[in-house]
Amino acid sequence: MKFRHSLRTRIVISYCIFGAVLGTVFAAIVYISLDFIDDNLINHRLSKEAEYLTQLLHMGGNMPTPSSDHMKAYLGMDTMAPSVKQMVQGLGEGFHEKYINKVEYHVLIKNLTDPEEPLYVIYDVSALEFTESRKLLIGTILLTSVLLVVGLGLWIGLMTSRKIIAPVIYLAQQVNQSEPESLPKNLSQEFYSDEIGVLAQALEMSMKRVDSFIKREQQFARDASHELRTPVTVIKGAVELLKQRGCEEAAFQKPLDRIERSVKDMEDIITTFLWMAREGSALAPGQETAVVPIVKEAIEQNQHLFSQKPIEIEFIVRAEPILPVSASVLKVAIINLVQNAFQYTAAGNITVLTDKDRITISDTGKGIEENRLASVMQPHSRGNDSQGFGLGLAIVSRLSKRFGWHFDIESELGKGTRATLVFSPRENA
């Protein structure tokens, strides 16, 4: 799962949302309560007025006048104006809210036994100007309160997130500052046994495994350097001795030349593998290697090995770049590309082109299936007819990443493959 926002942003947003929801709910409750209380106060006022008028009616006499100028009282509907009669028509006993031309009225209808006509008390609440202005003021205050609560949530979120993220940032700094040769050993001791401590402990265990792996790899590199170079040196010395003793017959000369070339290739491969196993800068200062001679050597060597195949080689030199890399490392990369073209081309053409910023090797071989094209640069990815271990293109891919080159393969089944190695040369001849 990939999270869209950072942990600190999510904490701040959570506090702001919480503040907004809490403030809005509180404001809504206050505003609804205010309206409810307001209605109850008005109804209470109407109820008291109805009791007062009822007492006066029981004492006898005509219909009394209400105590407030905003109220009208009627005994029955005969004396009502048409608009008022229409408003109360069909209403039962109790409290009611009605509107006439957007003017709000509260109506109390009370059935009397003496006289038998019901009592109507009508309260023009819209005439009370302070009620609406008070509601508007309170609404403004509540809205301002909500904004203040959101702002408070933002401030608390920023302060809280800073304290929560601080140990994570410190942990990230400790990990980023560590080197493969000096990984932190007691990382988890600097944290409490909380979530950050668990993460630090997991990273510490992972770093210990990485450190163990690096030590094993370094030990293997040292052992391989000694164990592989010794027999290669012996074979190389034996070939030179045989040549010095005059084994010039064709029957001996060709095998000796092959052995000599293979020994040189083995030396280059050993040097490259040991170099790839080390950390450090990929570009060594003072090293320069011309690309064209390396390409020529790779073509000649593979053309000799696959001489029985009906393949035509075309070598096009548009530029002669010089790269700041060792010859042995560059040779391993180019030989793997050329050898792949020879191996998977039973008959046809192989074109090798060197330009100022790239090497392109095209063949008319069997090609690569589309579903395998994305995985051919992975280690141990090999074709059905391959006799190797599927490491050639993986080695080229690793070297490209180390030097900052771009390695690309295009292929179509049955038509051939094109491999392109794009680099940035220091100078062009």
C-alpha positions, 0 to 999 in steps of 0.5 A: 500500500502506498500512502499519498501523504506524509505521516506529519501531514496526515496527523495535521489533517486529522486534527483539523478535521476533528476540530472542524467536526467537533466545532460544527457539532457544538455550534449546531447544538448551541444554535438548535438549543437557542431556537428551542429555548426561544420558542419555549420562552415565546410559548410560555409568554403566550400561556401566561397571557392566555391564563390572564385573559381567561381570568378576566373573561371569567370575571365577566365583561367584554373581550380584554385587551392583551398586555403586549402591543405585539399580541392580539386576542380573539374569542371565537373567529367572528371578529377576526380579519379575513387574513387572520381567520384564514391563518387559524382555520382548521387549527386545533387546541395548542401552540402553532407557528404560522406565517403571513406574507413572511411574517412569523406568528405564534398562535395559542388556541385554548378551548374554554367552557365558559364562554364556549368559544375558543380563545385565540392569542396571536403573537407577532414575534417578527415585530421583536427585532432583537430576536433575529439580530440576536440569532444572527450575532450568535450565528456569527459567534458560533461560526467564528468559534468553529474557525478558531477550533479548526485553527487550534486543531491545526496548531495542536496538530503541528506541535504534536506531529513535530514531537511524534515525527522527531524520533522517526526523523532521528532514526532516518538520520541514523540509518542514512548516515551509516555506511556499509562498513560501519552499520549501527549496532545498538540502534534500538537502545536509543528508543523506548519500547514503543512503535518507533522502538519496534521499528528501530529493532527491526532495522537493527536486525536487518542491518546486522543481516546486511553486515553479515552478508557484506562480510561474507561477500568480502570474504568471498571476494578475497578468497576468489581473488586468490583461488581464481587468479592462481590457476589463471596465472599458472595457465598463462605461464604454461602457454607462454612457456609452450610458445617459447619452446617453439610450438609453432605448428598450426595444430598447436598454435590455434589451441594455444591462441584460444587458451591465451584469449580465454585466460585474458578474458578470465582475468578481465572477468575476475577483475570486473566481478571483484570491482563490482563487489566493492563500494565506492565511485564507479569512475576511477580518476585517470582511467581512459579506454577507447571503445572502438578497439574493445569492440573490434576485439570482441567481434574478432573473438566471437567471430572466431568462436562461431566461425561455422555459422553463416553470419555476416558482420558489419562494423560501423564506426561513426565516432570513436568515443573514449570513456573514463573506465577500465578496459577490462570492465568495458570489455566484459560489457561489450563482449556479453552483448556481442556474444549474445548476438552471435549465440542467438543468430543462427544465420543472417546479419549482425551490425555493430555501430559505435557513435559518440554517445552509444553502442548499438548491436543489432542482429537478425536472429530468433528474437525474444518473446514479448512476455520475456523481454522485461525479464531478460536483464534479470539474473539467471534469465535464459532462453530455451536454447541458451547454454549459459547461466543467464547472467550476461545481460544482468551483468551489463545491466549492473554495470550500466547502473553503476556507471550511470549509462542507459541499457535498452533492449528491443526485440521482435520474435522471428525478426531479431534483437537490438541492444543499445548501450548509451553513455556520456563520453568524456571526449570524442576522437 
